[in-house]
Amino acid sequence: MVPGPGTRLLGTGEFARRSRLSVKALRLYERQGLLRPASVDPATGYRRYREDQLAPARLVALLRRLDMPLAVVGTIVAAPEDRRSDLVARYWNGVEHRMAVQRALAAHLRVVLAGGEGLSDMYEIRQRDVAAQVVLTEQRHLRQPELVEWIGAATGRAERAAAPFGGAAGAPYVVYHGEVNEDSDGPVELCFPIEPGGAEVTAAHRVEEAHREAYARLPKAHVVFPQILSAFDAVAAWLEENGHAVAGAPREVYFTDFAAAGPDDEVCDVAFPMR
């Protein structure tokens, strides 16, 4: 009887050569349950693979060249063929984001280790006038590891509270009234601009006075602790070098959809009120 297409059995050596995987890799993937032999001789331990296993084996070889973890490789190989492309894209987007964050961190570390040298070259410092505005406000004492989760939750609460006034009337921002790191807890204030239009505002709110501010615009990859500290340092240094005084607490202004942005998209201004 002639074997059907793809059913011919190949020894480990031939299968390794044709799949572009080493024998050692085949053993590893067998132990991981990622690529099991079609048969194992119980007496000799000799392994054979079906010829139709070459395609998934070659896919494994290509995915591993991306330094993809075995768990992710297994998910993609096991997925329906029409979903594999999307899964690879999702993985690679994550890789690019991590690389962008690490690149920003490396730049931050170079400046720190050089005693601040090169800080002024990292960011373009701009100025603008900010009109007076009514803002919904929420304050918390919290440390850096809690910050991101709180900002997201507080922004959601502010969005709901702002709905009767037509939503946001400007970019939300986070004001740092004190240091926020692993040891210091702020406080931090979320400010959400609204346009009351004469209606009564029952939620916590205040008026942010008109002011001028200096700011640096950051891509998403830089809006990560601790590399974002370089932007705060750069704006503060620019103010001092140009004879300006800080006139209020520093803040992060989020002017676009942060979640939908890519790592190189501009999403945030680090700003200092000035005089």
N, C-alpha and C positions, 0 to 999 in steps of 0.2 A: 504493500500500500504506500502510495506517494504522500508525504506529509503535505498538509495544506499550507497556503501562504502564511508565513510568519510563525509556523509551528516547528520549524527545524531548530534543534537544540545546538547550542554553541558552548564549547568549553570556556572556562574562566579567562584563559589567555586571549582567545580570539574575541570574546565578548568585550574584554577590557580594551583591546586594540581598536575594535570597530566603534565602540561607544565613546572613545577618548577619555576613559576613566582608568585610573591605575587599579591594580589588583587590591592594593591596600584600601583604596577608596571604596571599592565594591564590598569589601568586608565590613567597613564602617557603615555603609548605607544598608547593608543587610541587618546589622545589629540594631540600627535605628528604625528598621521596618520600612525604610524608604524605597528599597529596591531589592526584593527577595528573589533568589534563584527559583527557576521553575521546578528544579529537582535537586535533591542532595542524596548522593549514594550513602546509605546507612553504614556500609562497611568501610569505605575509603574516605568519605567526606567530600568526594569529588562533586563540584557544583556545575550545573548546566543552566543556561538561560535560553529562553525562546528568542528567536530572531525578532519577533514583534516587540520585544522589550528594549530594542535598541533606541527607538524614538524617545521614550521617556527617559532612558539613561542619558542620551545626548542632551535632553532638556535639563536634566540635573547638572550635567557638566557645565552648561552655559550659565545656569543660574548661580552656581557656586563661584564662577569667575567674577560675579558681582559682589563677592564676599557676603552673600546672602546666608543668614542662619539656616541650619537644617530644618528647623521647625517651619520656617516660611517656605523653604523649598518644598517640603512635604505638602503644605497646603496648596501650593500652586500646581504641583504635579497631580494631586488628587482632584483638583477642581475641574468642572466641565471646560472643554476647550474654548467655549465662547466667553469664559470669565477670566481666563489666564492673563490676557493682555491687560485688563483693568487691574488685576492683582499686582502685576509687575510694575505698572505705572504708580500704584499707590505706594508700593515699597520704595521705589526710586524717588518719589516726591519726599518721603520721609528722610531718605539718605541725603538729598540735596539740602533739606532744611537743617539737618544735624550739621552738615559740613559748613553751611553759612553761619550757624551759631558758633561753631568751633573757630571759624575764621575770625569772627568778631571778638571772641574771647582771646584768641592769640594776639590780636591787635591791642586789646586792652592790657594784656599782660606785658607786652613789649613796652608800653608807655609806663606802666607801674614800675617795672624793673629798671627802666631807664630814668627813674626819678621825675617823670612827667615830661621828659623830652619827646617832642613829636606830637603832643596832645593837640596843639593848635592846627595841625595838618589833617586831623581826623574828621573834623566837622566844619561846615560852613555856618557861621553864626549870623543870623538875620535879626531884624527888629520889626515890630508891628505895634499898632495901637489897638487896644481891646476896649470895646464899648462896655458901659455898665450893663449888667444883666441879672435877672432873677434866676437863682439856681436852687433846685431841690438838693438837699444835702444829707449825707449820712457819714458819721465819723466812727472810727474804731481805733482802739489800741491793739495792734497786732504786729507780729514779727514777719520777716521776709518770707519764710516758708508758707505762711498763710495768706500772703498778699494776693496772688493771682486768683485763687478761688474766691476770695472775698470781693475783689473788684468785679468779677463776673456776676456774682450773686447780687451785689449792691446795684450794679447797672440794670439788671433785670427788674429789681424792685422799683428803681427810679423810672424806668420805661413805663411800667404799669401805672405809677402815680402821675406820670406826665400825660397819659392818654387823654384825660378830659381837656387838656390845654393844647391838643393837637400834636403831642409828641415833643421831641427835642427841638429847641430853637437855636441850637448851636452844638459844637463838639463837646461831649462830656470830657471832664478832666479829673485827675487825681492829685490832690494837694498834700504835700508832705510837711506837716507842721513840726516834725522832729525826725531824727534818724530812724530808718527802718532797715534792720539787718537781722542777723541771727540772735543778737543780744539786746537790741533796742526796738521799742514797739511804737514809735511814732509820737502822736497819733497821726492817722491818715484820714483824709476827707474826700469822699466822692462828690463831685459837683455836676449837676445835670441841668443845663440851661433850659428854661421854659419861657413862654410868652403868655402871662396870665390874662392879658386883655381885660383887666378890671375884675375878673372873677376871683373869688376867695380861694386862697391856697391854704389847705389845712395840713398838708404834710410839712415836715421840717424843711425850712428854706431860709435863704438869706439873699441879700443883694451883694453881688461882687462889684466893687467900684471900678470905674473906668481906669485904665492904666496903660502904660507902655511896657513892652516886655521884649527881652532878647531870647532867642530860641535856636535850637538845633533840630533839624528834621532827621528822623531815624527810619531805616528799613526795619522790617519785622525781626530779622535775625539779630539786631542790636538791642531789641527790647527784652532783654533777658538779664537777670542778675548773675554775676556782678558786672558784666561788660557795659551795661547801661550807665554805670557810675562814671565811665569816661565822658559821656555826654554831659552829665551834670558838672563834672570838673571843667570841661571845656567851656561851657557857657559862663560859669563863675569866673574862670580865669580871664575870659574875654572882657567881662564887665570891669574887672579890676584893672586890666591893662589899658582899657579905654576910658578910665576915669569915671565910671558909673557906679552907683551904689545899688545894692539889692534892696528892693522896696516891698518884698513880700515873700511868702514861702514858695519854694520851687514846686513845679507841677509837671505832670505828663498829660498832654492833650491828645486824645484819641479821635482823629478826624475822619476815619474810614472804617469799614467792616474789618476788624482785626482777624476774625476767624477765617474769612474767605481769602485773605491776602497771602501771597507767596512770600518766601523768606527775603527776597530782594525788593519787595514792594514797600513804599514809604507809608507808614501807618501812624506815627506818633511824633509829637514835638516835645522835647524837654525844654521847659521855659522858666524864666525867672522874671517876675516883675522888677522894674528898674526905674531909677530916676537919675 
